[in-house]
């Protein structure tokens, strides 16, 4: 469905094998509920890779970009719990970007998600207009239920916090992110063939997509479910 708010925190991460079970448990029992309980946070979702790296993708929908730099949120980032310290130290290949929602269309939630990090030399207005045509056409394909274009905010994403220092290296930050939701992963093969998606993206001013992957929904929690 269309995203719940006007901002998204998008995170890709791998996890060292010896910490994976602990990561999955921590994420569901502590971390996502803690985040979704913060002011302005509306929903959190975690996905696992069917095709692509790193293994996990998760994102939080918030009312505004300001919620992702609020005193309440930064206080949590600067005071990680003991469990968070233990798990986050095992993260690998992390990409974390605070984003404004440029476009969001759809109805309902899909079980599968295609992710693409994009970059362009076009202005934000020109690029968003070009991508709107791709999103409209994608939603007309069988099995596709939602499509969202996110614009990264490098200044907000670059804030240094105690939690960020726990990871093995600096987080990658995306310029643009395209998310497409579908009822199942098979819809993406047909989508790419029908739309000639790589050429359509290139014609819209995209450089070669990065972190292209297909992910399956594992867990979702809204603030009204706490």
C-alpha positions as CSV (number, residue, x, y, z in Angstrom):
1,X,0.0,0.0,0.0
2,X,1.1,3.6,0.0
3,X,3.6,4.2,2.8
4,X,2.1,5.4,6.1
5,X,4.2,8.5,6.5
6,X,6.3,11.0,4.6
7,X,9.7,9.6,5.6
8,X,11.5,6.2,5.8
9,X,14.6,4.9,7.5
10,X,15.9,2.2,5.1
11,X,18.5,-0.3,6.3
12,X,20.3,-3.2,4.7
13,X,22.6,-5.3,6.8
14,X,24.3,-8.6,6.9
15,X,25.0,-10.5,10.2
16,X,27.9,-12.7,11.2
17,X,26.7,-16.4,11.2
18,X,27.4,-16.9,14.9
19,X,25.0,-14.0,15.8
20,X,22.2,-14.6,13.3
21,X,19.8,-16.4,15.7
22,X,20.3,-13.7,18.3
23,X,19.8,-11.0,15.7
24,X,16.4,-12.4,14.6
25,X,15.2,-12.7,18.2
26,X,16.5,-9.3,19.3
27,X,15.0,-7.6,16.3
28,X,11.5,-8.9,17.0
29,X,11.5,-8.9,20.8
30,X,13.3,-5.7,21.5
31,X,14.6,-3.5,18.7
32,X,11.6,-3.1,16.3
33,X,9.1,-2.6,19.2
34,X,11.4,-0.1,20.8
35,X,11.7,1.9,17.6
36,X,8.0,1.8,16.7
37,X,7.2,3.1,20.2
38,X,9.1,6.3,19.6
39,X,7.3,9.6,18.7
40,X,6.4,9.8,15.0
41,X,7.3,6.1,14.2
42,X,4.4,4.4,12.5
43,X,5.6,1.0,11.4
44,X,8.6,-1.3,11.1
45,X,9.2,-4.2,8.7
46,X,12.0,-6.7,8.3
47,X,12.7,-8.8,5.1
48,X,15.1,-11.6,4.3
49,X,16.8,-12.0,1.0
50,X,15.6,-14.5,-1.6
51,X,18.1,-13.1,-4.1
52,X,20.6,-10.3,-3.3
53,X,23.0,-9.1,-0.7
54,X,23.1,-8.4,2.2
55,X,20.7,-10.9,3.7
56,X,18.4,-8.5,5.6
57,X,16.5,-5.4,4.6
58,X,14.3,-3.5,7.1
59,X,12.6,-0.1,7.1
60,X,10.7,2.2,9.4
61,X,7.9,4.5,8.2
62,X,7.6,7.8,10.1
63,X,5.4,10.8,10.0
64,X,8.3,13.1,8.9
65,X,12.0,13.2,8.3
66,X,12.3,15.2,11.5
67,X,11.2,12.2,13.5
68,X,14.4,10.5,12.4
69,X,16.5,13.2,14.0
70,X,14.3,14.0,17.0
71,X,15.8,14.2,20.5
72,X,13.9,11.1,21.5
73,X,15.3,9.0,18.7
74,X,18.8,10.3,19.0
75,X,18.7,9.6,22.7
76,X,18.0,6.0,21.9
77,X,20.8,5.8,19.4
78,X,23.2,7.3,21.9
79,X,22.2,4.9,24.7
80,X,22.0,1.4,23.1
81,X,20.8,-1.3,25.3
82,X,23.2,-4.1,26.3
83,X,21.4,-6.5,23.9
84,X,21.7,-3.9,21.1
85,X,25.4,-3.5,21.8
86,X,25.9,-7.2,21.6
87,X,24.0,-7.8,18.4
88,X,25.0,-4.7,16.4
89,X,28.7,-5.4,16.8
90,X,28.1,-8.4,14.5
91,X,26.5,-6.4,11.7
92,X,28.2,-6.4,8.3
93,X,27.8,-4.5,5.0
94,X,25.4,-2.0,6.5
95,X,23.5,0.6,4.4
96,X,21.4,3.1,6.4
97,X,19.6,6.0,4.9
98,X,17.1,8.5,6.2
99,X,14.7,9.2,3.3
100,X,11.9,11.5,2.3
101,X,9.1,9.8,0.4
102,X,9.1,11.2,-3.1
103,X,6.4,8.9,-4.5
104,X,4.3,6.2,-3.0
105,X,1.4,4.3,-4.7
106,X,-0.5,1.1,-4.0
107,X,-3.1,-0.7,-2.0
108,X,-2.4,-3.3,0.6
109,X,0.9,-5.0,1.5
110,X,2.9,-7.4,-0.6
111,X,4.7,-10.5,0.7
112,X,7.7,-9.8,-1.5
113,X,9.8,-6.7,-2.1
114,X,12.2,-5.7,-4.8
115,X,14.9,-3.2,-3.7
116,X,17.1,-1.0,-5.9
117,X,19.4,1.8,-4.8
118,X,19.6,4.4,-7.6
119,X,21.7,7.4,-8.4
120,X,21.2,10.1,-11.1
121,X,22.7,13.4,-12.3
122,X,19.2,14.8,-12.9
123,X,17.5,17.2,-10.5
124,X,15.2,15.7,-7.9
125,X,12.1,17.2,-9.7
126,X,13.1,15.9,-13.1
127,X,14.0,12.4,-11.8
128,X,10.9,12.1,-9.7
129,X,8.7,12.9,-12.7
130,X,10.5,10.4,-14.9
131,X,10.2,7.7,-12.2
132,X,6.5,8.3,-11.8
133,X,5.9,6.8,-15.2
134,X,7.7,3.6,-14.2
135,X,5.8,3.4,-11.0
136,X,2.4,3.8,-12.7
137,X,3.3,1.1,-15.3
138,X,4.7,-1.2,-12.6
139,X,1.4,-1.1,-10.6
140,X,-0.4,-2.2,-13.8
141,X,1.5,-5.5,-13.9
142,X,0.0,-8.7,-12.4
143,X,0.9,-9.3,-8.8
144,X,2.4,-5.8,-8.1
145,X,0.6,-4.1,-5.2
146,X,2.8,-1.1,-4.3
147,X,5.8,1.0,-5.5
148,X,7.7,3.7,-3.6
149,X,10.5,6.1,-4.5
150,X,12.6,7.4,-1.7
151,X,15.1,10.3,-1.7
152,X,18.0,10.0,0.6
153,X,19.0,12.7,3.0
154,X,22.8,12.5,3.4
155,X,23.0,15.2,6.1
156,X,20.5,13.5,8.4
157,X,21.9,10.1,7.6
158,X,25.4,11.1,8.5
159,X,24.8,12.0,12.2
160,X,27.3,10.2,14.4
161,X,25.8,8.2,17.3
162,X,27.0,5.6,19.8
163,X,25.0,2.9,18.0
164,X,26.6,3.7,14.6
165,X,30.1,3.3,16.2
166,X,29.3,-0.3,17.1
167,X,29.3,-1.4,13.4
168,X,32.4,-2.6,11.7
169,X,32.7,0.3,9.3
170,X,30.9,3.5,8.2
171,X,27.3,3.0,6.9
172,X,26.7,3.3,3.2
173,X,24.1,6.0,2.3
174,X,21.8,5.8,-0.7
175,X,20.9,8.7,-3.0
176,X,17.6,7.2,-4.1
177,X,15.8,4.0,-3.4
178,X,13.0,2.2,-5.4
179,X,10.9,-0.3,-3.6
180,X,8.3,-2.5,-5.4
181,X,5.9,-4.7,-3.5
182,X,4.3,-7.8,-4.9
183,X,2.2,-10.8,-3.9
184,X,5.2,-13.1,-4.6
185,X,8.7,-13.0,-6.1
186,X,7.6,-14.5,-9.4
187,X,5.8,-11.2,-10.2
188,X,9.2,-9.4,-10.4
189,X,10.5,-11.6,-13.2
190,X,7.5,-10.8,-15.3
191,X,7.6,-7.1,-14.3
192,X,11.2,-6.7,-15.4
193,X,10.5,-8.5,-18.7
194,X,7.3,-6.6,-19.5
195,X,8.6,-3.2,-18.6
196,X,12.2,-3.8,-19.8
197,X,13.1,-2.3,-16.5
198,X,16.9,-1.9,-16.8
199,X,16.4,0.1,-20.0
200,X,13.5,2.1,-18.6
201,X,15.6,3.0,-15.6
202,X,18.5,4.1,-17.8
203,X,16.3,6.2,-20.0
204,X,15.0,7.9,-16.8
205,X,18.5,9.0,-15.9
206,X,19.5,6.2,-13.5
207,X,23.0,5.0,-13.2
208,X,23.5,1.3,-12.7
209,X,21.3,0.1,-9.8
210,X,23.0,-1.0,-6.6
211,X,21.8,-3.4,-3.9
212,X,19.3,-4.8,-6.2
213,X,17.6,-7.7,-4.5
214,X,14.4,-9.6,-3.9
215,X,13.3,-10.0,-0.3
216,X,10.5,-11.8,1.6
217,X,8.6,-10.2,4.5
218,X,9.4,-11.8,7.9
219,X,7.9,-9.4,10.4
220,X,5.9,-6.2,10.6
221,X,4.8,-4.1,13.5
222,X,2.7,-0.9,13.6
223,X,2.6,1.5,16.5
224,X,-1.1,0.6,17.2
225,X,0.0,-3.0,17.8
226,X,2.2,-2.3,20.7
